[in-house]
Amino acid sequence: MAKNETLTTTITLSMDNGSSHIKGIYDDMSNAFLFPNVVAQPVGERFLLTEQGEPLDFLDVQLTSPAIESERYRHVYVGNLAIGDEGIVHEIVGDKAAQKKAQRPETMVTLLTGAAYAVARKHEDAIKKGRKRIKAAVRLGTGLPISEIAKFRTEFAARITGSVHTVTFVTTPVYKGVTVEMEFTLPIDIGIDDVSGVYDIEATSKSQLSHKGFGIADVGGVDMDIAFFRPGLDLDQRHSTGTKIHLNDALEHIRNEVNAQGEELIASTAELAHMLVRKEYEIVAEGKVVFDMTNLVNRHMRILAEKVLKHARNAWKHVRYANEFWFIGGGAIVLQPWIEKLNAELGLPLRFDEAEYSQFRNARGTFLLLDHALRHGGEAAAAGPESEAGSEPT
């Protein structure tokens, strides 16, 4: 086949479009990727010192899609490349956080960019040999918060599956000039954020959640989804709920206070979140500590931890069969030290997911459900994946 001919492919893709980070898994559980949920509308042309580097760190894309209505989002930097850019930068804070995930233009931008990246990464060898155009059938699994699923599921699904979407990598190393044309199907419909993560915990840990009644909260950068399960992983629709906690806004307040020292010491809330997960509270610049944000972080995170724990307890107190309560998600990793400190006085049976897997739980659980449905001829996977689909966390 000539290099200028179109390469045709099929890919199975799970995408968790979080408010802080986008998590993706394609074709196999080991093929995972993550990038910050930051989008920038660049000013002028990107000045390249070299064309080397990891493609995921330089997502410069041109988007053609009826699902993206605004011209402002036709050419964007996404993820790490967008952080600190001089153009108009969008993080999911403030007014953006107040919008519905299903309706934010950034949601579709990052979903399409992540999907195109997965396709390009799958066929990187062909790209390196000169292939410039790929046509992909994408079997997608993705979700929405509990608070949005009933009202926006159909509309969101139609935007994804209703047309052909094209993404061209502009200056991205390795993928420069490559165009990915995608058509999506949703074998398991639009899932519920939080619920899918439970299936991964059950499939890959020794917790045996299926034998218990429990609650679980997926704590994200904006939303907190609370779900309850009766024994047998039977979702309790009546008591499951969702709320906004605005963790990203709290991080933005911390970032602004740090940057008020006169320099851009922290470029984004995504960068700050990584620092908190690693418990890096000292800001180093020019080889020395220029700011210790320990007290600042403690003040903001304790207030937010109190809010999260209050929401969890208010929902939990009405569910008599739930004997324990779990926290998963990137926000739970950030807030765990402060929630545990509060609980030291309360003595509640709280459980925290393993930090190294927690952020990917929804993407992993969605992949398991998607794989299960495809293996069984498109059957509904509501009962959860069979044990053969599970594997130890990677």
C-alpha positions as a Markdown table, in Angstrom:
| # | Residue | x | y | z |
|---|---|---|---|---|
| 1 | Met | 0.0 | 0.0 | 0.0 |
| 2 | Ala | 1.3 | 3.4 | -0.9 |
| 3 | Lys | 2.2 | 5.8 | 1.8 |
| 4 | Asn | -0.3 | 8.4 | 0.7 |
| 5 | Glu | -3.2 | 5.9 | 0.8 |
| 6 | Thr | -5.5 | 5.9 | 3.8 |
| 7 | Leu | -4.9 | 3.4 | 6.6 |
| 8 | Thr | -8.1 | 1.9 | 7.9 |
| 9 | Thr | -8.4 | 0.6 | 11.4 |
| 10 | Thr | -10.6 | -0.2 | 14.4 |
| 11 | Ile | -9.8 | 0.7 | 17.9 |
| 12 | Thr | -11.5 | 0.0 | 21.3 |
| 13 | Leu | -11.2 | 3.0 | 23.5 |
| 14 | Ser | -12.2 | 3.9 | 27.1 |
| 15 | Met | -12.0 | 7.6 | 28.0 |
| 16 | Asp | -12.6 | 9.2 | 31.4 |
| 17 | Asn | -12.9 | 12.9 | 30.7 |
| 18 | Gly | -12.1 | 14.3 | 34.2 |
| 19 | Ser | -12.1 | 17.9 | 35.1 |
| 20 | Ser | -8.4 | 17.8 | 36.0 |
| 21 | His | -7.0 | 15.1 | 33.7 |
| 22 | Ile | -8.1 | 13.1 | 30.8 |
| 23 | Lys | -7.5 | 9.3 | 31.2 |
| 24 | Gly | -7.6 | 6.9 | 28.2 |
| 25 | Ile | -7.1 | 3.2 | 27.6 |
| 26 | Tyr | -7.1 | 1.6 | 24.2 |
| 27 | Asp | -7.2 | -2.1 | 22.9 |
| 28 | Asp | -5.5 | -3.5 | 26.0 |
| 29 | Met | -5.4 | -2.4 | 29.7 |
| 30 | Ser | -1.7 | -1.8 | 29.4 |
| 31 | Asn | -2.2 | 0.9 | 26.7 |
| 32 | Ala | -3.0 | 3.8 | 29.0 |
| 33 | Phe | -2.4 | 7.5 | 28.7 |
| 34 | Leu | -3.2 | 10.7 | 30.7 |
| 35 | Phe | -3.0 | 14.4 | 30.0 |
| 36 | Pro | -4.2 | 17.6 | 31.8 |
| 37 | Asn | -7.6 | 18.9 | 31.0 |
| 38 | Val | -6.2 | 22.2 | 29.7 |
| 39 | Val | -7.1 | 23.7 | 26.3 |
| 40 | Ala | -5.5 | 26.9 | 24.9 |
| 41 | Gln | -6.3 | 28.9 | 21.8 |
| 42 | Pro | -2.8 | 29.7 | 20.5 |
| 43 | Val | -1.7 | 33.1 | 19.4 |
| 44 | Gly | 0.4 | 33.1 | 16.2 |
| 45 | Glu | 2.4 | 30.1 | 15.2 |
| 46 | Arg | 4.2 | 27.7 | 17.5 |
| 47 | Phe | 8.0 | 28.3 | 17.4 |
| 48 | Leu | 9.8 | 24.9 | 17.3 |
| 49 | Leu | 13.3 | 24.5 | 18.6 |
| 50 | Thr | 13.2 | 20.8 | 17.6 |
| 51 | Glu | 10.7 | 18.3 | 16.3 |
| 52 | Gln | 11.6 | 15.8 | 19.0 |
| 53 | Gly | 9.7 | 14.9 | 22.1 |
| 54 | Glu | 6.8 | 12.8 | 23.3 |
| 55 | Pro | 3.7 | 13.4 | 21.1 |
| 56 | Leu | 1.5 | 13.4 | 24.2 |
| 57 | Asp | 3.3 | 16.5 | 25.6 |
| 58 | Phe | 2.8 | 18.5 | 22.4 |
| 59 | Leu | -0.8 | 18.0 | 21.3 |
| 60 | Asp | -1.3 | 20.8 | 18.7 |
| 61 | Val | -4.4 | 19.9 | 16.8 |
| 62 | Gln | -6.8 | 21.2 | 14.1 |
| 63 | Leu | -10.3 | 19.9 | 14.7 |
| 64 | Thr | -13.1 | 19.5 | 12.1 |
| 65 | Ser | -16.4 | 18.4 | 13.6 |
| 66 | Pro | -20.0 | 19.4 | 13.7 |
| 67 | Ala | -19.9 | 18.7 | 17.4 |
| 68 | Ile | -17.6 | 21.7 | 17.9 |
| 69 | Glu | -19.6 | 24.7 | 17.0 |
| 70 | Ser | -17.2 | 27.6 | 18.0 |
| 71 | Glu | -14.4 | 28.6 | 15.6 |
| 72 | Arg | -12.3 | 29.3 | 18.6 |
| 73 | Tyr | -11.8 | 25.6 | 19.2 |
| 74 | Arg | -10.8 | 24.7 | 15.7 |
| 75 | His | -7.1 | 25.0 | 16.3 |
| 76 | Val | -6.0 | 24.3 | 19.9 |
| 77 | Tyr | -3.2 | 23.2 | 22.1 |
| 78 | Val | -4.3 | 20.5 | 24.5 |
| 79 | Gly | -2.8 | 19.1 | 27.7 |
| 80 | Asn | 0.8 | 19.9 | 28.7 |
| 81 | Leu | 1.4 | 22.0 | 25.6 |
| 82 | Ala | -1.5 | 24.3 | 26.7 |
| 83 | Ile | -0.2 | 24.9 | 30.2 |
| 84 | Gly | 1.5 | 28.2 | 30.4 |
| 85 | Asp | 0.7 | 29.1 | 26.8 |
| 86 | Glu | 0.4 | 32.9 | 26.0 |
| 87 | Gly | -3.0 | 32.4 | 24.2 |
| 88 | Ile | -6.4 | 32.1 | 25.8 |
| 89 | Val | -6.1 | 29.2 | 28.3 |
| 90 | His | -9.1 | 27.2 | 29.5 |
| 91 | Glu | -9.0 | 25.1 | 32.7 |
| 92 | Ile | -12.2 | 23.7 | 34.3 |
| 93 | Val | -12.4 | 26.4 | 37.0 |
| 94 | Gly | -14.8 | 29.2 | 37.8 |
| 95 | Asp | -17.5 | 29.7 | 35.1 |
| 96 | Lys | -16.2 | 26.6 | 33.2 |
| 97 | Ala | -16.7 | 24.4 | 36.3 |
| 98 | Ala | -20.3 | 25.7 | 36.7 |
| 99 | Gln | -21.2 | 24.4 | 33.2 |
| 100 | Lys | -22.4 | 20.9 | 32.6 |
| 101 | Lys | -19.6 | 18.5 | 31.5 |
| 102 | Ala | -21.8 | 17.3 | 28.7 |
| 103 | Gln | -22.2 | 20.8 | 27.3 |
| 104 | Arg | -18.7 | 22.2 | 27.7 |
| 105 | Pro | -16.9 | 22.6 | 24.4 |
| 106 | Glu | -13.7 | 21.5 | 26.1 |
| 107 | Thr | -15.2 | 18.1 | 26.8 |
| 108 | Met | -15.6 | 17.3 | 23.1 |
| 109 | Val | -12.2 | 18.9 | 22.2 |
| 110 | Thr | -10.3 | 16.7 | 24.7 |
| 111 | Leu | -12.4 | 13.6 | 23.8 |
| 112 | Leu | -11.6 | 13.9 | 20.1 |
| 113 | Thr | -8.0 | 14.8 | 20.8 |
| 114 | Gly | -7.5 | 11.9 | 23.1 |
| 115 | Ala | -9.1 | 9.5 | 20.6 |
| 116 | Ala | -7.0 | 10.8 | 17.7 |
| 117 | Tyr | -3.9 | 10.4 | 19.9 |
| 118 | Ala | -4.8 | 6.8 | 20.7 |
| 119 | Val | -5.3 | 6.0 | 17.0 |
| 120 | Ala | -2.0 | 7.6 | 16.1 |
| 121 | Arg | -0.1 | 5.9 | 18.9 |
| 122 | Lys | -1.6 | 2.5 | 17.9 |
| 123 | His | -0.2 | 3.1 | 14.4 |
| 124 | Glu | 3.0 | 5.0 | 15.2 |
| 125 | Asp | 5.2 | 2.6 | 13.2 |
| 126 | Ala | 3.1 | 3.2 | 10.1 |
| 127 | Ile | 3.3 | 7.0 | 10.7 |
| 128 | Lys | 7.1 | 6.8 | 11.1 |
| 129 | Lys | 7.2 | 5.1 | 7.7 |
| 130 | Gly | 5.3 | 8.0 | 6.1 |
| 131 | Arg | 1.6 | 7.2 | 6.5 |
| 132 | Lys | -0.3 | 10.5 | 6.8 |
| 133 | Arg | -4.0 | 9.6 | 6.9 |
| 134 | Ile | -5.9 | 7.2 | 9.1 |
| 135 | Lys | -9.6 | 6.3 | 9.0 |
| 136 | Ala | -10.7 | 4.8 | 12.4 |
| 137 | Ala | -13.8 | 3.1 | 13.6 |
| 138 | Val | -13.7 | 3.9 | 17.3 |
| 139 | Arg | -15.6 | 1.7 | 19.7 |
| 140 | Leu | -15.9 | 4.1 | 22.6 |
| 141 | Gly | -16.7 | 3.8 | 26.3 |
| 142 | Thr | -17.1 | 7.1 | 28.2 |
| 143 | Gly | -19.3 | 8.5 | 30.9 |
| 144 | Leu | -21.1 | 11.5 | 32.5 |
| 145 | Pro | -21.6 | 12.5 | 36.2 |
| 146 | Ile | -24.6 | 11.1 | 38.0 |
| 147 | Ser | -26.2 | 14.5 | 38.1 |
| 148 | Glu | -26.1 | 14.8 | 34.3 |
| 149 | Ile | -26.7 | 11.2 | 33.1 |
| 150 | Ala | -30.5 | 11.2 | 32.9 |
| 151 | Lys | -30.9 | 14.6 | 31.2 |
| 152 | Phe | -27.9 | 14.7 | 28.9 |
| 153 | Arg | -27.0 | 11.1 | 28.0 |
| 154 | Thr | -29.0 | 11.1 | 24.7 |
| 155 | Glu | -27.8 | 14.5 | 23.6 |
| 156 | Phe | -24.2 | 13.8 | 24.4 |
| 157 | Ala | -24.2 | 10.4 | 22.7 |
| 158 | Ala | -25.7 | 12.0 | 19.5 |
| 159 | Arg | -22.9 | 14.5 | 19.4 |
| 160 | Ile | -20.3 | 11.8 | 19.5 |
| 161 | Thr | -21.9 | 9.3 | 17.1 |
| 162 | Gly | -23.8 | 11.6 | 14.8 |
| 163 | Ser | -21.0 | 12.6 | 12.4 |
| 164 | Val | -17.5 | 12.1 | 11.2 |
| 165 | His | -14.8 | 13.9 | 13.3 |
| 166 | Thr | -11.4 | 14.8 | 11.9 |
| 167 | Val | -8.3 | 15.7 | 13.9 |
| 168 | Thr | -5.0 | 16.8 | 12.2 |
| 169 | Phe | -1.8 | 17.1 | 14.2 |
| 170 | Val | -0.2 | 20.4 | 13.3 |
| 171 | Thr | 3.3 | 20.5 | 14.9 |
| 172 | Thr | 3.1 | 17.5 | 17.2 |
| 173 | Pro | 6.4 | 15.5 | 17.0 |
| 174 | Val | 6.2 | 12.2 | 15.2 |
| 175 | Tyr | 2.5 | 12.8 | 14.2 |
| 176 | Lys | 3.1 | 16.2 | 12.4 |
| 177 | Gly | 0.8 | 16.4 | 9.4 |
| 178 | Val | -1.1 | 13.2 | 10.3 |
| 179 | Thr | -4.9 | 13.4 | 9.9 |
| 180 | Val | -7.2 | 11.0 | 11.8 |
| 181 | Glu | -10.8 | 10.6 | 10.6 |
| 182 | Met | -13.0 | 9.0 | 13.2 |
| 183 | Glu | -16.5 | 7.5 | 13.4 |
| 184 | Phe | -17.7 | 6.5 | 16.9 |
| 185 | Thr | -20.0 | 3.8 | 18.2 |
| 186 | Leu | -21.0 | 3.4 | 21.8 |
| 187 | Pro | -21.4 | -0.3 | 22.5 |
| 188 | Ile | -22.3 | 0.3 | 26.2 |
| 189 | Asp | -24.0 | 3.7 | 25.7 |
| 190 | Ile | -22.9 | 6.6 | 27.9 |
| 191 | Gly | -21.9 | 5.2 | 31.4 |
| 192 | Ile | -22.1 | 6.7 | 34.8 |
| 193 | Asp | -18.9 | 8.2 | 36.2 |
| 194 | Asp | -18.1 | 6.5 | 39.5 |
| 195 | Val | -20.1 | 3.3 | 38.9 |
| 196 | Ser | -17.7 | 1.9 | 36.3 |
| 197 | Gly | -14.8 | 2.3 | 38.7 |
| 198 | Val | -16.5 | -0.2 | 41.1 |
| 199 | Tyr | -16.2 | -2.9 | 38.5 |
| 200 | Asp | -12.4 | -2.4 | 38.2 |
| 201 | Ile | -12.0 | -2.6 | 42.0 |
| 202 | Glu | -14.0 | -5.8 | 42.1 |
| 203 | Ala | -12.1 | -7.3 | 39.2 |
| 204 | Thr | -8.6 | -6.4 | 40.3 |
| 205 | Ser | -8.5 | -6.3 | 44.1 |
| 206 | Lys | -9.2 | -8.6 | 47.0 |
| 207 | Ser | -11.9 | -6.3 | 48.4 |
| 208 | Gln | -14.8 | -8.6 | 47.2 |
| 209 | Leu | -17.1 | -5.7 | 47.0 |
| 210 | Ser | -19.8 | -7.9 | 45.4 |
| 211 | His | -20.4 | -9.5 | 48.8 |
| 212 | Lys | -21.0 | -6.2 | 50.6 |
| 213 | Gly | -23.3 | -3.3 | 50.8 |
| 214 | Phe | -21.3 | -0.1 | 50.5 |
| 215 | Gly | -21.1 | 3.5 | 49.3 |
| 216 | Ile | -18.5 | 5.0 | 47.0 |
| 217 | Ala | -17.6 | 8.6 | 46.1 |
| 218 | Asp | -15.7 | 9.5 | 42.9 |
| 219 | Val | -14.0 | 12.8 | 43.9 |
| 220 | Gly | -13.0 | 14.8 | 40.8 |
| 221 | Gly | -11.8 | 18.3 | 40.1 |
| 222 | Val | -15.4 | 19.7 | 40.0 |
| 223 | Asp | -17.9 | 16.9 | 40.6 |
| 224 | Met | -18.3 | 14.4 | 43.4 |
| 225 | Asp | -20.5 | 11.4 | 42.4 |
| 226 | Ile | -21.9 | 9.2 | 45.3 |
| 227 | Ala | -23.2 | 5.8 | 44.5 |
| 228 | Phe | -24.5 | 3.0 | 46.7 |
| 229 | Phe | -24.5 | -0.7 | 46.0 |
| 230 | Arg | -26.4 | -3.5 | 47.6 |
| 231 | Pro | -24.7 | -6.9 | 47.8 |
| 232 | Gly | -24.2 | -8.3 | 44.3 |
| 233 | Leu | -23.1 | -4.9 | 42.9 |
| 234 | Asp | -26.8 | -3.9 | 42.7 |
| 235 | Leu | -26.8 | -0.1 | 42.1 |
| 236 | Asp | -29.2 | 1.8 | 44.4 |
| 237 | Gln | -30.6 | 4.4 | 42.0 |
| 238 | Arg | -32.7 | 6.1 | 44.7 |
| 239 | His | -29.9 | 7.0 | 47.0 |
| 240 | Ser | -27.1 | 7.6 | 44.5 |
| 241 | Thr | -26.5 | 11.3 | 43.9 |
| 242 | Gly | -24.0 | 13.8 | 42.6 |
| 243 | Thr | -22.9 | 17.3 | 43.7 |
| 244 | Lys | -20.2 | 19.8 | 42.8 |
| 245 | Ile | -17.3 | 20.4 | 45.2 |
| 246 | His | -15.1 | 22.6 | 43.0 |
| 247 | Leu | -11.7 | 21.2 | 44.1 |
| 248 | Asn | -10.2 | 22.9 | 41.0 |
| 249 | Asp | -11.4 | 26.2 | 42.3 |
| 250 | Ala | -9.7 | 25.6 | 45.6 |
| 251 | Leu | -6.5 | 24.7 | 43.8 |
| 252 | Glu | -6.8 | 27.8 | 41.7 |
| 253 | His | -7.1 | 30.0 | 44.9 |
| 254 | Ile | -3.9 | 28.4 | 46.3 |
| 255 | Arg | -2.2 | 28.9 | 42.9 |
| 256 | Asn | -3.1 | 32.5 | 42.8 |
| 257 | Glu | -1.9 | 33.1 | 46.4 |
| 258 | Val | 1.4 | 31.5 | 45.5 |
| 259 | Asn | 1.8 | 33.4 | 42.3 |
| 260 | Ala | 1.0 | 36.7 | 44.1 |
| 261 | Gln | 4.6 | 36.5 | 45.2 |
| 262 | Gly | 5.3 | 38.2 | 41.8 |
| 263 | Glu | 6.1 | 35.3 | 39.5 |
| 264 | Glu | 4.3 | 32.5 | 37.8 |
| 265 | Leu | 5.6 | 29.9 | 40.2 |
| 266 | Ile | 2.7 | 27.4 | 39.5 |
| 267 | Ala | 1.5 | 27.3 | 35.9 |
| 268 | Ser | -1.8 | 25.5 | 36.3 |
| 269 | Thr | -4.1 | 23.7 | 38.7 |
| 270 | Ala | -3.1 | 20.4 | 37.1 |
| 271 | Glu | 0.5 | 21.1 | 38.0 |
| 272 | Leu | -0.5 | 22.0 | 41.6 |
| 273 | Ala | -2.6 | 18.8 | 41.9 |
| 274 | His | 0.4 | 16.7 | 41.0 |
| 275 | Met | 2.5 | 18.5 | 43.6 |
| 276 | Leu | -0.1 | 17.8 | 46.3 |
| 277 | Val | -0.3 | 14.1 | 45.4 |
| 278 | Arg | 3.5 | 13.9 | 45.8 |
| 279 | Lys | 3.3 | 16.0 | 49.0 |
| 280 | Glu | 5.6 | 18.6 | 47.5 |
| 281 | Tyr | 4.7 | 21.8 | 49.4 |
| 282 | Glu | 7.8 | 23.8 | 48.8 |
| 283 | Ile | 8.2 | 25.8 | 45.6 |
| 284 | Val | 11.7 | 25.6 | 44.2 |
| 285 | Ala | 12.9 | 28.3 | 41.7 |
| 286 | Glu | 16.5 | 29.0 | 40.6 |
| 287 | Gly | 17.7 | 26.1 | 42.8 |
| 288 | Lys | 16.3 | 27.4 | 46.1 |
| 289 | Val | 13.0 | 27.3 | 48.1 |
| 290 | Val | 11.1 | 30.5 | 47.4 |
| 291 | Phe | 7.8 | 29.6 | 49.0 |
| 292 | Asp | 6.5 | 27.1 | 51.5 |
| 293 | Met | 2.8 | 26.6 | 50.9 |
| 294 | Thr | 2.2 | 24.0 | 53.7 |
| 295 | Asn | 0.0 | 26.3 | 55.8 |
| 296 | Leu | -1.8 | 27.6 | 52.7 |
| 297 | Val | -2.6 | 24.1 | 51.4 |
| 298 | Asn | -3.7 | 22.9 | 54.9 |
| 299 | Arg | -6.2 | 25.8 | 55.2 |
| 300 | His | -7.9 | 25.2 | 51.9 |
| 301 | Met | -7.8 | 21.4 | 51.8 |
| 302 | Arg | -9.2 | 21.0 | 55.3 |
| 303 | Ile | -12.2 | 23.2 | 54.4 |
| 304 | Leu | -12.7 | 21.1 | 51.2 |
| 305 | Ala | -12.2 | 17.8 | 53.1 |
| 306 | Glu | -14.9 | 18.9 | 55.6 |
| 307 | Lys | -17.3 | 19.6 | 52.7 |
| 308 | Val | -16.6 | 16.3 | 50.9 |
| 309 | Leu | -17.0 | 14.3 | 54.1 |
| 310 | Lys | -20.3 | 16.2 | 55.0 |
| 311 | His | -21.8 | 15.3 | 51.5 |
| 312 | Ala | -20.8 | 11.7 | 51.9 |
| 313 | Arg | -22.2 | 11.4 | 55.4 |
| 314 | Asn | -25.5 | 13.2 | 54.5 |
| 315 | Ala | -26.1 | 10.6 | 51.8 |
| 316 | Trp | -24.8 | 7.6 | 53.7 |
| 317 | Lys | -26.9 | 8.1 | 56.9 |
| 318 | His | -30.0 | 7.2 | 54.9 |
| 319 | Val | -28.6 | 3.9 | 53.6 |
| 320 | Arg | -28.8 | 1.3 | 56.3 |
| 321 | Tyr | -27.2 | -1.6 | 54.4 |
| 322 | Ala | -24.0 | 0.3 | 53.5 |
| 323 | Asn | -21.4 | -0.9 | 56.0 |
| 324 | Glu | -18.4 | 1.0 | 54.6 |
| 325 | Phe | -17.7 | 3.9 | 52.3 |
| 326 | Trp | -15.0 | 4.2 | 49.6 |
| 327 | Phe | -13.3 | 7.2 | 48.0 |
| 328 | Ile | -11.8 | 6.9 | 44.5 |
| 329 | Gly | -10.6 | 9.4 | 41.9 |
| 330 | Gly | -7.9 | 12.0 | 41.5 |
| 331 | Gly | -9.6 | 14.3 | 44.0 |
| 332 | Ala | -9.7 | 11.6 | 46.6 |
| 333 | Ile | -5.9 | 11.1 | 46.3 |
| 334 | Val | -5.4 | 14.9 | 46.9 |
| 335 | Leu | -7.8 | 15.1 | 49.9 |
| 336 | Gln | -7.0 | 11.7 | 51.5 |
| 337 | Pro | -4.7 | 13.1 | 54.3 |
| 338 | Trp | -7.2 | 15.7 | 55.4 |
| 339 | Ile | -10.2 | 13.4 | 55.3 |
| 340 | Glu | -8.3 | 10.7 | 57.3 |
| 341 | Lys | -7.4 | 13.3 | 59.9 |
| 342 | Leu | -11.0 | 14.4 | 60.3 |
| 343 | Asn | -12.1 | 10.7 | 60.5 |
| 344 | Ala | -9.5 | 10.0 | 63.2 |
| 345 | Glu | -12.1 | 11.6 | 65.6 |
| 346 | Leu | -15.2 | 10.1 | 63.9 |
| 347 | Gly | -14.0 | 6.5 | 63.5 |
| 348 | Leu | -16.1 | 5.9 | 60.4 |
| 349 | Pro | -15.4 | 2.8 | 58.2 |
| 350 | Leu | -13.9 | 4.7 | 55.4 |
| 351 | Arg | -11.8 | 3.1 | 52.6 |
| 352 | Phe | -9.5 | 4.7 | 50.2 |
| 353 | Asp | -8.4 | 3.2 | 46.9 |
| 354 | Glu | -4.8 | 2.6 | 46.2 |
| 355 | Ala | -3.3 | 5.9 | 45.0 |
| 356 | Glu | -1.5 | 4.4 | 42.0 |
| 357 | Tyr | -4.8 | 3.0 | 40.5 |
| 358 | Ser | -7.4 | 5.4 | 41.9 |
| 359 | Gln | -7.2 | 8.1 | 39.1 |
| 360 | Phe | -7.6 | 5.4 | 36.4 |
| 361 | Arg | -10.5 | 3.5 | 38.1 |
| 362 | Asn | -13.3 | 4.8 | 35.9 |
| 363 | Ala | -11.3 | 4.4 | 32.7 |
| 364 | Arg | -10.3 | 0.9 | 33.6 |
| 365 | Gly | -13.8 | -0.1 | 34.7 |
| 366 | Thr | -15.3 | 1.3 | 31.5 |
| 367 | Phe | -12.7 | -0.6 | 29.5 |
| 368 | Leu | -13.7 | -3.8 | 31.3 |
| 369 | Leu | -17.4 | -3.2 | 30.6 |
| 370 | Leu | -16.6 | -2.3 | 27.0 |
| 371 | Asp | -14.5 | -5.4 | 26.4 |
| 372 | His | -17.1 | -7.6 | 28.0 |
| 373 | Ala | -19.8 | -6.2 | 25.8 |
| 374 | Leu | -17.7 | -6.7 | 22.6 |
| 375 | Arg | -16.7 | -10.2 | 23.6 |
| 376 | His | -20.4 | -11.2 | 24.1 |
| 377 | Gly | -21.8 | -9.8 | 20.8 |
| 378 | Gly | -22.8 | -6.4 | 22.2 |
| 379 | Glu | -24.7 | -7.7 | 25.1 |
| 380 | Ala | -25.5 | -5.2 | 27.9 |
| 381 | Ala | -22.7 | -5.2 | 30.5 |
| 382 | Ala | -24.9 | -3.9 | 33.3 |
| 383 | Ala | -24.2 | -7.0 | 35.4 |
| 384 | Gly | -20.5 | -6.3 | 35.4 |
| 385 | Pro | -17.5 | -7.9 | 33.6 |
| 386 | Glu | -16.9 | -11.6 | 34.1 |
| 387 | Ser | -13.9 | -12.6 | 36.0 |
| 388 | Glu | -12.1 | -13.6 | 32.8 |
| 389 | Ala | -12.0 | -9.9 | 31.8 |
| 390 | Gly | -10.2 | -8.9 | 35.0 |
| 391 | Ser | -6.5 | -8.7 | 35.4 |
| 392 | Glu | -4.1 | -7.4 | 38.0 |
| 393 | Pro | -3.6 | -3.6 | 37.9 |
| 394 | Thr | -0.9 | -2.5 | 35.6 |
